[in-house]
Amino acid sequence: MSKLTAKYLLTEEELLVDGRPTRSDIFWALLGGPLVALQVTVSIWRLVSAAFGKPLIVSGWFDITVSTASPWWHLVAGVMFHLVILTILSLVLWGCAMQIQRWRFWRKRA
């Protein structure tokens, strides 16, 4: 394992093929990273709170909650919803990290 592979998510060849990131790529990566991390934290907090007996908040905008007194499949559906959202958000966060890596690589080369 080379030093470059351990330091970066992509190899140098892949970074050269992808080229320089555009300003909008960097803007959305820098804006999206903290927002996605915040949403991941909120989703995990909701799941942990539900594990301790509080109602599971599925949507704050539409005021959808699932209590432990509801049928069991409502709670399972709410937990699965959060797990799917966490999976999607982790992929988006990974994409943001890749864009920031591209920016750092090309910034050092300039």
C-alpha atoms as one frame of an Amber mdcrd trajectory, in Angstrom:
protein
   0.000   0.000   0.000   1.542   3.269  -1.077   1.502   6.461   0.887  -0.843
   8.023  -1.643  -3.428   5.247  -1.344  -3.446   5.470   2.438  -3.788   9.264
   2.356  -6.489   9.630  -0.292  -9.763   7.932  -1.159  -8.864   7.899  -4.868
  -5.547   7.060  -6.485  -3.532   9.712  -8.269  -4.413   8.217 -11.662  -8.132
   8.453 -10.912  -7.753  12.044  -9.766  -5.906  12.944 -12.969  -8.579  11.293
 -15.132 -11.408  13.094 -13.314  -9.757  16.479 -13.780 -10.250  19.641 -11.805
 -13.528  20.029  -9.911 -15.722  22.936 -10.900 -16.611  25.706  -8.496 -20.151
  24.402  -8.180 -18.808  20.929  -7.265 -16.792  22.445  -4.452 -19.639  24.718
  -3.355 -22.098  21.841  -3.026 -19.527  19.585  -1.365 -18.663  22.224   1.233
 -22.312  23.118   1.788 -23.611  19.554   1.695 -21.021  17.958   3.968 -22.040
  19.699   7.213 -25.753  19.554   6.365 -25.609  15.822   5.686 -23.576  15.232
   8.850 -26.190  17.175  10.831 -29.020  15.112   9.337 -27.177  11.872  10.165
 -26.799  13.060  13.762 -30.497  13.941  13.991 -31.571  10.564  12.570 -29.343
   8.650  14.970 -30.611  10.781  17.875 -34.212   9.985  16.922 -33.480   6.250
  16.771 -31.698   6.279  20.132 -34.536   8.264  21.732 -37.052   5.762  20.347
 -35.012   2.914  21.808 -35.503   4.469  25.246 -39.284   4.642  24.900 -39.929
   8.048  23.356 -42.056   8.245  20.207 -40.043   7.849  17.004 -40.235  11.047
  14.941 -40.486  10.018  11.302 -41.100  13.512   9.925 -40.916  16.793  11.780
 -42.474  18.764   8.923 -45.586  16.623   8.658 -45.701  15.773  12.381 -45.518
  12.001  11.826 -44.536  10.071  14.943 -44.693   6.418  15.867 -45.159   5.434
  19.489 -44.237   2.107  20.986 -47.950   1.575  21.735 -48.682   1.530  17.981
 -48.712  -1.778  16.111 -45.216  -3.262  15.919 -44.937  -2.911  12.152 -45.336
   0.887  12.405 -42.235   1.046  14.570 -40.339  -1.337  12.280 -41.319   0.761
   9.249 -40.137   3.936  10.987 -36.808   2.370  11.948 -36.319   0.991   8.429
 -37.099   4.432   6.998 -34.350   5.951   9.130 -31.902   3.197   8.173 -32.550
   3.789   4.473 -32.108   7.536   4.955 -28.854   6.949   6.867 -27.554   4.738
   4.052 -28.341   7.347   1.411 -26.851  10.136   3.526 -23.643   8.183   4.110
 -23.250   7.783   0.332 -23.802  11.521  -0.160 -21.258  12.282   2.565 -18.780
   9.959   0.840 -19.360  11.861  -2.420 -18.710  15.170  -0.666 -15.456  13.778
   0.722 -14.427  12.701  -2.793 -15.038  16.201  -4.174 -13.035  17.789  -1.362
 -10.247  15.303  -2.028 -10.221  16.285  -5.716 -10.041  19.958  -4.749  -7.147
  19.383  -2.339  -5.251  17.311  -4.914  -5.548  19.916  -7.674  -4.827  22.767
  -5.285  -1.487  21.173  -4.364  -0.633  20.598  -8.042  -1.220  24.233  -9.021
